[in-house]
Amino acid sequence: MSVRARPVHLSMIRGFQLADFLTLANAACGVLAVFAVMGYVEARAPRRLLAATALIPLALVFDVLDGRVARSRQRHSAMGRELDSLADVISFGVAPAAIAYGAGMKGLWDIVILVYFVCCGVSRLARFNVTAEELSAEAGKVTYFEGTPIPSSLVLVAVVAVAAWLGHTGEALPLGAIRLGPGGLHPLTLAWALSGSLMISKTIRIPKL
């Protein structure tokens, strides 16, 4: 009688490279930023909103480091690319939208725009992953981005950080608020609409350094 071999249970974490842990640190910063915004909405303590905005540049540091470490160690993988995109969605898509909402951009049209912004970020990263091999076919690596990279949302976060530092949140948001039909709109939210649109543009090509 043959003895069935026991299934081997592999730990995914054991297979991670150093770059993958840096990517997870990027994602952790994004999640912590969302939690900080939730704390700000609950307690209205400005330092929590400022902490949320400070975590996004930190996420960018980890995002840059994971790529450099992967290149220096020559450890590239499809899983690492997917992991990087998922982390970027959290830190540079969901978190900036949550920061905007927490800062006071919570009218009906604000929410529509913020959802649009996140969807653009997700779509932009999905397109990059699908076309990465095609774009790198000749040069051996991706040489340019189609549309602005999702970390460009750091500019939006910086705007909120300055506003929060000056105490211009909620009803005191720069550019005020207007009423459009069934809901309200803070014109500042249009910066998120513009950012999302630039991310999914096919005509904009930015060289990847």
C-alpha positions, 0 to 999 in steps of 0.5 A: 500500500502506498503512503500518501505524502502529506501536503506541504504548507508553504508560508507566503511570508517566508517567500517574501524578499526585502523589497516586498517587506518595504512594499508592505510598509508602504501599505501600512502607512496608507492604512494608518493614514486612514485610521488617523483620519477616522480619529480626526473625524471622531475627536476633531484633533488637528494633529491627527489629520496632520499625522495622516498627511505626514504618513503619505510622504513616508509611504512614498519613501518606502515605495521608492526604496522597494523599487531600488532594493529590488533592482539592486538585488535583481529580485523582480517578480510578478507578485512583487509588481502586484503587491506594489500596485495594491499598496499604492492603491491604499497609500496614494488612492484611498488614503488621499481620498479619505484625507480630503473627506476628513478635511471637510470635502464631504458634500454629495459631489465631493464624494462622487469626485473622490470615488472617481479619483480612487477608481482612476487610480485603480484603473491606472495601476491595472493598466500599468500592470497589464502593459508593463511587459509590452512597454518593456519589450524593447528596452528591457524595462518600463521606460515611461508612464502612461498618465501621471503616476498615482504617487502624484497624489502627494501634491493633493495631500500637501494642499490639505496639510497646509490647510490643516496647519493653518486651521482651514478645514471643514467650513473654512476650507479654501475656495469655500463651498457651493450648492449644485442641485441636490448636493454640495461641492467644495471647488477644492475637490476639483483638484482630485478630479483633475488628478484622477483624469491625468492618471488615466490619460493615454496622451501623457507620457512621463519618462520613468527615471 
